[in-house]
């Protein structure tokens, strides 16, 4: 088995990759706000990882039971991280994020957010945004929440293009077509960057603008015929680009 196939199985398909990308985006915002601390990153990674595993393996029998056991222990680790490094307010914030994750896709609910037409992309954007600008910071940071909401929502849209043939609910590509869905994604990215220009530092703005440019190129070439790796690796990687570009500017270009 090739290295790429092994990487897909053990890193991408395991939900480690998307969780890591989300954590790297969180790290970028923490650096931007001068509040970087590793315990916060551990908390966000474990929360994302547990949440994505829970969503992926819904209704899959014995595997799902193992996921529930795993999530129980990761939940304990998260609580211990919060108690050791934060306070009861952060614990309440974290519990809110967990509840929002459960509402997204849980078989014990009659209706879930994931099955409501057009809501899914914005709900994912909201949960990521709250993880960065609400859970991860001492005070609510609305610019971070706003940027993350629009940017992540835009990155979710190509996945709806990928899943057009299989989605059982009405999605934007099914309703308005692939071309207009991409235009919607571009519009959301423009809104995100207006926020960044108004509220972030110049080095952060450059990192976000370059990331948005790359993201728009990847969205432009997204189609039903692209391999899963195009979405699960390349488009997911856009979340890590702000941190990579920011560090390059700060330490190599001496901006």
Secondary structure, DSSP 8 states (H G I E B T S, - for coil): --HHHHHIIIIITTTHHHHHHHHHHHHHHHHHTT---HHHHHHHHHHHHHHHHHHHTTT-HHHHHHHHHHHHHHHHHHHHHHHHHS-HHHHHHHHHHHHHHHHHS-TTSSS-GGGSTTTHHHHHHHHHHHIIIIISSSS--HHHHHHHHHHHHHHHHHHHHHTTTT-SS--HHHHHHHHHHHHHHHHHHHHHHHHHHHHS-HHHHHHHHHHHHHHHHHHHT--TTS-HHIIIIIIHHHHHHHHHHHHHHHHTS--
